[in-house]
Amino acid sequence: TYDLQAEAIEIFKYRDIYYRAFSQTNLALANNLASTQQQENQGASPSAQVQQTITTLIQQSINNGRNAVTVSPMTAFNWNNLSSIYRALIGFGQNADQFTVLTAQQALALDPNNPQQYVELGGIYFQLGDYDEAIRQFRTAINLKQDYANAYYNAGHAYEAKGDLQTALSIYQTVRTIVQKNEANLKQIDSEIKALSDKIGEGAGSSPSAQVEPSEQEEDLNVNEQATLPERDPQIEVPGPTPFSQPRVTPAAQQ
């Protein structure tokens, strides 16, 4: 896969989707290698050679993500892709959290009427522990799409994480109304409502919920989270999202 994607870029250097795909392949290889080494070494740091390979793959992932943005800077999906790369490096690379937010904000600026963009940005803030800002983003998504079950669901988890259990419960009940035609989602949210009600105590299940109509959507309920590379101390230095140069190809031979 790696070799064929590199060859495709060599053949045609101005197709942003090629860079996006190659950036994710490099990131997947780095993540797999880092996780495997951590398991095999029982938490110990990988060897210097393996660390260098991981660093090279991460550098190539970022470079190709940036190249996609350079080729097509007005495509929100390219910024989303670059943000997902930095997000995977939170705790592993220096300033990855800041770069994640910056690139997600750029994607949102290019696609401001898409509620999914606000769920993505809210998910980043949730991951960083900024629950108030996460809730603000999830609420914006809800305002744009009143039956967006996953936006409510994420907002509920943010309220629960900050300790506002009654509000979280009310939002989960709204989710239940929206997804009642989806058996799997209904079972999942019923389980979470029961668990939260038990945590709050007797009478918790009577909290009012927003007035929404059931939806035919089939999306799965999930908290907007993303797998990250194992945390590293010290963190490696990673370049920021400033792709001002012409697209460059990093041949596989340079690994």
C-alpha positions in Angstrom: 0.0 0.0 0.0 2.7 2.4 1.0 4.8 1.8 -2.2 1.8 2.0 -4.5 0.6 5.3 -2.9 4.1 6.8 -3.2 4.2 5.7 -6.9 0.8 7.3 -7.5 2.1 10.6 -6.2 5.2 10.4 -8.3 3.0 9.9 -11.4 0.7 12.9 -10.6 1.8 15.3 -7.9 -1.2 17.6 -7.9 -4.0 15.4 -6.6 -4.8 16.2 -3.0 -6.6 12.9 -2.3 -3.3 11.1 -3.0 -1.5 13.1 -0.3 -4.4 12.6 2.1 -4.4 8.8 1.6 -0.6 8.6 1.9 -0.6 10.8 5.1 -3.0 8.3 6.8 -1.0 5.3 5.7 2.2 6.8 7.2 0.3 7.6 10.4 -1.2 4.1 10.6 2.3 2.5 10.2 3.8 4.8 12.9 0.9 4.0 15.3 1.2 0.3 14.7 4.9 0.3 15.1 4.8 2.4 18.3 2.0 0.3 19.8 3.7 -3.0 18.9 7.0 -2.0 20.4 5.3 -0.8 23.6 3.6 -4.1 24.0 6.7 -6.2 23.2 8.9 -4.1 25.5 6.3 -4.0 28.3 6.1 -0.2 28.3 9.8 0.4 27.8 10.9 2.9 25.2 11.6 1.5 21.7 15.1 1.2 20.4 16.8 4.2 18.8 16.3 2.7 15.4 12.6 2.1 15.9 12.2 5.6 17.3 13.8 7.1 14.3 11.5 5.1 12.0 8.4 6.2 13.9 9.6 9.8 13.8 10.2 9.6 10.0 6.8 8.1 9.4 5.2 10.8 11.5 7.1 13.5 9.6 6.0 12.0 6.3 2.4 11.9 7.5 2.4 15.6 8.4 4.3 16.6 5.2 1.7 14.8 3.1 -1.2 16.2 5.1 0.3 19.7 4.5 0.8 18.9 0.8 -2.9 18.1 0.4 -3.7 21.5 2.0 -1.2 23.2 -0.4 -2.7 21.6 -3.4 -6.3 22.4 -2.4 -6.3 24.9 0.5 -10.0 25.7 0.2 -11.0 22.1 0.8 -12.2 21.6 4.3 -11.6 17.9 4.3 -7.9 18.5 3.7 -7.8 20.5 6.9 -9.8 17.9 8.7 -7.3 15.3 7.6 -4.4 17.4 8.9 -6.2 18.0 12.1 -6.7 14.2 12.6 -3.0 13.7 12.1 -2.1 16.2 14.8 -4.8 14.8 17.0 -3.3 11.4 16.9 0.0 13.0 18.2 -1.5 14.6 21.3 0.8 13.5 24.2 3.4 12.3 21.7 4.4 15.4 19.8 5.1 18.9 21.0 2.3 21.4 20.5 0.2 18.8 18.8 -2.9 19.9 20.8 -2.6 23.5 19.6 -2.0 22.4 16.0 -5.1 20.1 16.2 -7.3 22.9 17.3 -5.9 25.4 14.7 -6.4 23.1 11.8 -9.9 22.0 12.9 -10.9 25.7 13.2 -9.6 26.2 9.6 -11.8 23.3 8.4 -14.8 24.8 10.2 -14.1 28.3 8.7 -14.3 26.7 5.3 -17.5 24.7 6.0 -19.3 26.7 8.8 -22.8 25.3 8.1 -21.8 21.7 8.5 -22.8 20.5 12.0 -20.2 17.7 11.9 -17.4 20.2 11.9 -18.6 21.5 15.3 -18.8 17.9 16.6 -15.2 17.4 15.4 -14.0 20.5 17.1 -16.0 19.8 20.2 -14.5 16.3 20.3 -11.0 17.8 20.4 -11.8 20.1 23.3 -13.5 17.1 25.0 -10.3 15.1 24.6 -8.3 18.0 26.0 -10.5 18.3 29.0 -12.0 21.7 28.1 -15.6 20.6 28.6 -17.2 24.0 28.5 -15.8 24.8 25.1 -16.7 21.2 24.0 -20.3 21.8 25.1 -20.4 25.1 23.2 -19.4 23.4 20.0 -21.8 20.5 20.4 -24.6 23.0 21.1 -23.8 24.8 17.9 -24.1 21.6 16.0 -27.5 20.9 17.6 -28.7 24.4 16.7 -27.8 23.6 13.0 -29.4 20.2 13.1 -32.1 19.7 15.7 -32.3 15.9 15.3 -28.5 15.3 15.4 -28.4 12.5 17.9 -24.6 12.3 18.1 -24.3 16.0 18.8 -26.7 15.6 21.8 -24.9 12.4 22.8 -21.5 14.1 22.9 -22.9 17.1 24.7 -24.3 14.7 27.3 -21.0 13.1 27.8 -19.3 16.5 28.2 -21.8 17.5 30.9 -21.3 14.2 32.6 -17.5 14.6 32.5 -17.7 18.1 34.1 -20.1 16.7 36.9 -23.4 18.2 35.7 -25.2 14.9 35.9 -28.8 16.1 35.8 -28.2 18.0 32.6 -26.4 15.0 31.1 -29.3 12.8 32.0 -31.8 15.2 30.4 -29.7 15.2 27.2 -29.5 11.4 27.1 -33.3 11.3 27.3 -33.5 13.6 24.3 -31.1 11.2 22.5 -33.5 8.4 23.4 -36.4 10.2 21.8 -34.4 10.8 18.6 -33.1 7.2 18.2 -36.1 5.3 19.4 -36.5 3.8 15.9 -33.0 2.4 15.9 -32.9 -0.7 18.1 -29.1 -0.8 18.7 -28.9 2.9 19.6 -31.9 2.7 21.8 -30.4 -0.2 23.7 -27.1 1.7 24.1 -28.7 4.9 25.4 -31.1 3.1 27.7 -28.1 1.4 29.3 -26.4 4.8 29.8 -29.5 6.4 31.2 -29.9 3.6 33.7 -26.2 3.9 34.7 -26.4 7.6 35.2 -29.7 7.4 37.0 -28.2 5.0 39.4 -25.3 7.3 39.9 -27.5 10.3 40.6 -30.0 8.4 42.8 -33.7 7.9 43.2 -35.9 10.1 41.0 -33.2 10.9 38.5 -35.1 9.5 35.6 -37.8 12.1 35.7 -35.6 15.0 34.3 -37.3 16.9 31.4 -35.8 16.5 28.0 -35.9 18.7 24.9 -38.9 18.4 22.6 -37.6 16.7 19.4 -39.1 14.3 16.9 -37.8 10.7 16.4 -35.3 10.4 13.5 -34.8 7.8 10.8 -31.0 8.4 10.9 -28.9 5.3 11.2 -25.6 6.8 12.5 -24.1 5.1 15.5 -23.9 6.8 18.9 -20.3 7.5 19.8 -18.2 10.0 21.7 -16.0 11.9 19.3 -12.7 10.5 20.3 -9.6 9.4 18.3 -6.9 6.9 19.0 -3.6 8.5 19.7 0.0 7.2 19.7 1.3 6.1 23.1 2.4 9.1 25.1 6.0 10.0 25.0 8.3 11.8 27.4 10.1 13.8 26.2 7.7 14.5 23.3 9.1 14.8 19.8 9.2 18.0 17.9 6.6 18.2 15.1 6.2 20.9 12.4 3.2 23.2 12.5 0.4 23.5 9.9 2.0 26.1 7.7 2.3 24.5 4.2 3.4 27.5 2.1 5.9 25.6 -0.2 5.0 23.7 -3.3 4.0 20.1 -2.9 7.0 17.9 -2.2 7.2 14.1 -2.3 9.1 12.2 0.3 10.2 9.0 -1.5 9.9 5.7 0.4 13.6 5.3 -0.1 14.3 8.1 2.4 12.9 6.2 5.3 
